[in-house]
Amino acid sequence: MLQAPGVLLLFCLGATNALYKQWIPDTNYENKTNWDKGKVPCGNDIALFSAQRKVSVFVETTHAVQEMRLPVDGELILNSGAGFYVLGGKDPACGSGTTTEFQDSESLQWFNPALWQAAASQNDLQLGNFLFAVHEESVPCQQDDVVFKALSSFRVDTSSSQPTIPVKSVSVLGKTFDSRAEFSQYLSSRSGQMQFHGSSAVTAGNPGCGDSSGCDCGNSVNHQLICSTVKCATVSCKKPLSPVGHCCEVCGAIVTIDYTAGFTVQTYRERIHHLFLILPKYKSIQLGISKVFKSQRLLGVIPFSTIPEIQVVIVDGEDGKVSEDLAQDLMTDIGSHGSEIGITGSEFQASSGNTSDLSGSNAGMVAGVVIAVLLMIALIAVGAVLIQKGVVRLPSMPTITMPSLSSFRRNTDVGDLGGTIDHGFDNPMFDQPNTMSNIPGLYGTDRQSISMTQTGVHFVNPVYDENEIDLKV
């Protein structure tokens, strides 16, 4: 189930002009979760940094330690007035003293959705007004502003299948980089090498989204990498849903919207908020809006192109009933006012198994089938014209001669048991068909040696002559 701790009302625009995506983990000295004992070292303790681990640590204030063991390759970033000192004696408030080791931060990955927070502005980041999005869009999109907290250090693994990770801007230690060359120079610095590591380089200066209907996030190419970091909870609804760009099945509803050039996703998001999300009934709703691409299929089978559409994902952390109610309200609102806000059609599916479809979606499907049929007819007509004009020639078909029935009777080679007949040897006297005479008579007038009549087969014995006179002894 999708959750965001401490936030009840969540909605996002994963396909808007820019969102602010803030990195959650830090490597601050004062963060007790960064130490294996769950507390910051005090005056009687030994602060241990593993010798072989690279680390960048921000120190905000002064700290007393008994001893500090530093890594071979690392840095301490000291805030104004920050530092370390050793007590002359024991600190009674610190206990007997122990060795406290700084935690490993090497495994923190850029493409882990759980390590980012999204907001519509930097002020919302400070106030904790975080947004919900599908997993792909929880990670910084190509038109987003990336924020690392001003008084904070970090270490992030940027490895991915792509050589670069484009974003609009990157803010580090309170400084914003929106130029590729400038940020590349920072990455080559000592701090940049400590904070960013991995096979992919983060690049700033990517243009923001100029499409009022939203832009593609660009993280689908890393979908498998993103989902490898996500652990999905078990869902119990009747028919779990799989939103585009999300790694897990959810209980709730998905509204899919077809739109015109006049549609503005920012305006529609505000409309949903002011009309529905402020209602007490929907206080537990998590709602995300993003632009996705739907495959177009010829005759419903062969994919040939994609078209953009708006996906509204609604979850409520329960059985999906409240989400389905909101989806129904959105469908009703679209049916009444869709043409005014640039929506031509919509459909929704709920985890209860219920679905609904306004005319726009069905009309699009029918139009697609009609276009496909007309296209096939046009191709056939063009082919016929080209063949008639001789531009295209059909290959000649081989001539197949069918044997006559009489040839089967005379020349069959099949025996009674299905095998071939053994002729023994060729007899030139009997294998020639032109030795058969059509002239009735015993031998025929052309004195052929063999003749065939209705009474049988006759031949001439050269030993005897029919004109000879019998010799009597």
RARALIN-V143485 format. One record per backbone hydrogen bond with DSSP energy under -1.0 kcal/mol. NH is the residue of the N-H (numbers start at 0). CO is the residue of the C=O. If there is no record, write none. Layout:
# RARALIN-V143485
nh=NH co=CO
nh=NH co=CO
This chain:
# RARALIN-V143485
nh=6 co=3
nh=9 co=284
nh=11 co=286
nh=13 co=288
nh=15 co=12
nh=19 co=118
nh=20 co=144
nh=21 co=116
nh=22 co=146
nh=23 co=114
nh=26 co=152
nh=28 co=57
nh=33 co=30
nh=34 co=31
nh=35 co=100
nh=37 co=34
nh=44 co=41
nh=45 co=97
nh=46 co=66
nh=47 co=99
nh=48 co=68
nh=56 co=74
nh=58 co=76
nh=62 co=82
nh=64 co=84
nh=65 co=44
nh=66 co=44
nh=68 co=46
nh=71 co=50
nh=74 co=54
nh=76 co=56
nh=78 co=58
nh=81 co=78
nh=82 co=60
nh=84 co=62
nh=93 co=90
nh=99 co=45
nh=101 co=47
nh=102 co=33
nh=107 co=104
nh=109 co=156
nh=111 co=108
nh=114 co=111
nh=115 co=112
nh=116 co=21
nh=118 co=19
nh=124 co=120
nh=125 co=121
nh=126 co=122
nh=127 co=123
nh=128 co=123
nh=129 co=127
nh=130 co=117
nh=135 co=244
nh=141 co=216
nh=143 co=140
nh=144 co=18
nh=145 co=168
nh=146 co=20
nh=147 co=170
nh=151 co=149
nh=155 co=194
nh=156 co=107
nh=157 co=196
nh=164 co=200
nh=166 co=202
nh=167 co=143
nh=168 co=143
nh=169 co=176
nh=170 co=145
nh=171 co=174
nh=174 co=171
nh=176 co=169
nh=182 co=178
nh=183 co=179
nh=184 co=180
nh=185 co=181
nh=186 co=182
nh=187 co=183
nh=188 co=185
nh=192 co=188
nh=193 co=189
nh=194 co=190
nh=195 co=191
nh=196 co=155
nh=200 co=162
nh=202 co=164
nh=204 co=167
nh=205 co=166
nh=213 co=210
nh=221 co=218
nh=222 co=219
nh=225 co=221
nh=226 co=222
nh=227 co=223
nh=228 co=225
nh=229 co=226
nh=238 co=350
nh=240 co=249
nh=245 co=242
nh=249 co=240
nh=252 co=313
nh=253 co=348
nh=254 co=311
nh=255 co=346
nh=256 co=309
nh=257 co=344
nh=259 co=341
nh=262 co=259
nh=264 co=211
nh=267 co=263
nh=268 co=264
nh=269 co=265
nh=270 co=266
nh=271 co=267
nh=272 co=268
nh=273 co=269
nh=274 co=270
nh=275 co=271
nh=276 co=271
nh=277 co=272
nh=278 co=275
nh=281 co=278
nh=282 co=279
nh=284 co=281
nh=285 co=314
nh=286 co=9
nh=287 co=312
nh=288 co=11
nh=289 co=310
nh=291 co=308
nh=293 co=306
nh=295 co=304
nh=297 co=301
nh=299 co=296
nh=300 co=297
nh=301 co=297
nh=303 co=295
nh=304 co=295
nh=306 co=293
nh=308 co=291
nh=309 co=256
nh=310 co=289
nh=311 co=254
nh=312 co=287
nh=313 co=252
nh=314 co=285
nh=323 co=319
nh=324 co=320
nh=325 co=321
nh=326 co=322
nh=327 co=323
nh=328 co=324
nh=329 co=325
nh=330 co=326
nh=331 co=327
nh=332 co=328
nh=333 co=329
nh=334 co=330
nh=335 co=331
nh=336 co=332
nh=337 co=333
nh=340 co=336
nh=342 co=337
nh=343 co=257
nh=344 co=257
nh=346 co=255
nh=347 co=355
nh=348 co=253
nh=349 co=353
nh=350 co=251
nh=352 co=349
nh=355 co=347
nh=357 co=345
nh=360 co=357
nh=362 co=358
nh=363 co=359
nh=364 co=360
nh=365 co=361
nh=366 co=362
nh=367 co=363
nh=368 co=364
nh=369 co=365
nh=370 co=366
nh=371 co=367
nh=372 co=368
nh=373 co=369
nh=374 co=370
nh=375 co=371
nh=376 co=372
nh=377 co=373
nh=378 co=374
nh=379 co=375
nh=380 co=376
nh=381 co=377
nh=382 co=378
nh=383 co=379
nh=384 co=380
nh=385 co=381
nh=386 co=382
nh=387 co=383
nh=388 co=384
nh=390 co=385
nh=391 co=385
nh=407 co=403
nh=408 co=404
nh=409 co=405
nh=410 co=406
nh=414 co=418
nh=417 co=414
nh=420 co=412
nh=424 co=422
nh=430 co=426
nh=434 co=431
nh=435 co=432
nh=450 co=457
nh=452 co=455
nh=457 co=450
nh=459 co=448
nh=463 co=460
nh=467 co=464
